[in-house]
Each structure stands twice: as structure tokens, then as C-alpha cells.
Amino acid sequence: LALLESIKQPQAIDLLIVVGDGLSSLAVERHVAPLLSELQKILPTDWVLSPIVIASQARVAIGDEIGEVFGARMLVMLIGERPGLSSPDSLGVYLTYAPKLGYNDANRNCISNVRPEGLNYPAAAKKLLWLAREAMRIKVSGVALKDESDVAEISELVQQSIK
């Protein structure tokens, strides 16, 4: 924690990304860079980002403590998961508004199975950005934030077809 305190930025951070190997370092190796590349294309330019934090032997909850140290408005934890034998390289994305030590899964939104054979990178990045914007708007994440990103996308397509 002392190291994190020493690199903490003086300005408020809108989005902090933590990468953890979790149960699958293979997932991190294969999927983090392509997902971040897609996310970078669509992130609002006025958001203040912190340097990416890499945590080894990580579990999801470590992100909350790191986010609290940095004072981040929003935390994104990218972590390797193994949901089944057929997908040993699945990447999980956990989003937490105003992260702090002691939070549990009810405080987080999860986007799972990020990989080409599951939820592809552009779709995962769009879903993540939608959830992050909504969390910042209503100032909450987790069970209080319902993922309606698909509903918003369908509404947009309907509006375009009417024009």
C-alpha cells in the first residue's frame, strides 16, 4: 500500500484499471491488451485515468482496496477466470463505483467470458463503458445498477431505422 500511496496522482481519478491474474494468467495474457485497445477507442477524452495497476495472485476484492487508496470514482478490475473446462482463458471484468475496502460482490457489476469465443472485445468495451457512465450518473454500482446496455443499443437501432 505504501508503494501505491507514493504513486497516487494529486488530481481526482475517474477510472482506475487493475489487472490481476486471478485463476487464469493465460486469460490476462490473451485478452487484456485487445480489450484495453477497444476501450481506449471509446473512452471519454475528459475522463482522468490512472496508470494501470498490475496485481499478481490477485482476487477481485483487491481492486477495492487499490481503488480506495487512489480515490478513484470508478474501478475496473480485469481478472483471469476459469468458468469451465472448455474456457480456461476467460477474462472477467468487475466494475465498482467509489471502491473501498470491505465491499462485496453486491457492490460490483460483472462482465464475464470476455474472449473471442465468448463476449468479443468491442462488445465488452461498449458494455463496460455503458455501465461506467451509468454508475457515475447514479453514483452506485452492483445490484443497484441493472445492465440495460443492450436495451439502449436496441433503442438506438430502432431510432436509426425510423429516420
C-alpha positions in Angstrom: 0.0 0.0 0.0 2.9 2.4 0.7 4.0 2.0 -2.9 0.5 2.8 -4.2 0.4 5.8 -1.9 3.7 7.0 -3.3 2.4 7.0 -6.9 -1.0 8.3 -6.2 -1.9 11.2 -8.5 -2.9 14.6 -7.0 -6.0 15.0 -9.2 -9.2 13.0 -8.9 -9.2 9.8 -10.9 -12.3 9.0 -12.9 -11.2 5.5 -13.9 -8.7 3.1 -12.4 -7.9 -0.2 -14.1 -6.4 -3.0 -12.1 -5.2 -6.2 -13.9 -5.0 -9.4 -11.9 -4.0 -12.9 -13.0 -6.7 -14.5 -10.8 -7.3 -18.1 -11.8 -6.0 -17.7 -15.3 -2.9 -15.8 -16.2 -3.5 -17.1 -19.7 -6.7 -15.0 -19.9 -4.8 -11.9 -18.9 -2.0 -12.6 -21.5 -4.5 -13.2 -24.3 -7.3 -10.8 -23.7 -6.3 -7.7 -21.6 -4.4 -5.8 -24.4 -7.1 -6.3 -27.1 -9.9 -5.3 -24.6 -8.0 -2.2 -23.5 -7.4 -1.3 -27.1 -11.1 -1.3 -27.8 -11.9 0.6 -24.6 -9.3 3.2 -25.4 -11.1 4.0 -28.7 -14.4 4.9 -26.9 -13.4 6.3 -23.5 -14.5 9.9 -23.0 -11.4 12.2 -23.5 -12.3 14.2 -20.4 -12.0 11.3 -18.0 -8.9 11.2 -15.9 -7.2 7.8 -15.9 -4.6 6.5 -13.6 -1.7 4.3 -14.6 -2.8 0.7 -14.9 -2.1 -1.3 -11.7 -1.0 -4.9 -12.1 -1.6 -7.3 -9.2 -0.2 -10.8 -9.1 -2.0 -13.7 -7.4 -5.0 -11.3 -7.3 -8.6 -11.8 -6.4 -11.4 -9.4 -7.3 -11.6 -7.7 -3.9 -8.0 -6.4 -4.0 -9.2 -3.9 -6.6 -11.5 -2.2 -4.0 -8.6 -1.5 -1.7 -6.4 -0.2 -4.5 -9.3 2.0 -5.7 -9.8 3.4 -2.3 -6.0 4.2 -2.0 -6.2 6.1 -5.3 -9.5 7.7 -4.5 -10.9 6.5 -7.8 -14.5 7.3 -8.8 -14.7 4.1 -10.7 -12.7 0.9 -10.6 -12.4 -1.7 -13.4 -10.8 -5.0 -12.3 -9.7 -7.2 -15.2 -9.1 -10.7 -13.9 -8.4 -14.2 -15.3 -11.2 -16.6 -14.6 -11.8 -20.3 -15.3 -15.6 -20.7 -15.6 -15.3 -24.2 -17.1 -13.0 -26.7 -18.6 -13.9 -25.6 -22.1 -12.8 -22.0 -21.4 -9.6 -21.9 -19.3 -8.8 -18.4 -20.6 -11.9 -16.4 -19.8 -11.4 -12.8 -18.7 -13.8 -11.3 -16.1 -14.4 -7.5 -15.8 -15.6 -6.2 -12.5 -16.8 -2.6 -12.2 -17.2 -0.8 -8.8 -18.3 2.8 -8.2 -16.4 4.5 -5.4 -14.4 1.4 -4.4 -13.4 0.8 -0.8 -12.2 -1.9 1.4 -14.9 -4.2 2.6 -17.1 -4.1 -0.4 -18.6 -7.4 -1.6 -19.9 -8.8 -4.9 -23.2 -7.0 -4.4 -21.3 -3.7 -4.9 -19.9 -4.8 -8.3 -21.1 -5.3 -11.8 -19.6 -8.2 -13.6 -19.0 -8.8 -17.3 -17.8 -12.3 -17.8 -16.4 -14.6 -20.5 -14.6 -11.8 -22.4 -12.7 -13.6 -25.2 -13.3 -14.1 -28.9 -15.3 -17.3 -28.3 -17.5 -15.5 -25.7 -18.2 -11.8 -25.4 -15.9 -10.2 -28.0 -13.7 -7.2 -27.2 -15.7 -4.4 -28.9 -19.0 -5.6 -27.3 -17.3 -6.0 -23.9 -15.8 -2.5 -24.1 -19.2 -1.0 -25.1 -20.9 -2.8 -22.2 -18.2 -1.6 -19.8 -18.4 2.0 -20.9 -22.2 2.0 -20.6 -22.1 0.6 -17.1 -19.3 3.0 -16.1 -21.3 6.0 -17.4 -24.5 4.9 -15.7 -22.6 4.2 -12.4 -21.2 7.7 -12.4 -24.5 9.2 -13.3 -26.5 7.4 -10.5 -23.5 7.1 -8.2 -23.8 3.4 -7.5 -22.8 0.0 -9.0 -23.6 -3.6 -8.3 -27.1 -4.9 -7.7 -28.5 -1.3 -7.8 -27.2 -0.8 -11.3 -29.0 -3.0 -13.9 -27.2 -3.7 -17.1 -29.5 -2.2 -19.8 -26.8 -1.6 -22.3 -28.5 -3.9 -24.8 -31.8 -2.1 -24.4 -30.1 1.2 -25.1 -28.4 -0.2 -28.2 -31.7 -1.7 -29.5 -33.5 1.6 -28.9 -30.7 3.4 -30.8 -31.1 0.9 -33.8 -34.9 1.4 -33.8 -34.4 5.2 -33.9 -32.0 4.9 -36.7 -34.4 2.7 -38.7 -37.2 5.3 -38.3 -35.1 8.1 -39.7 
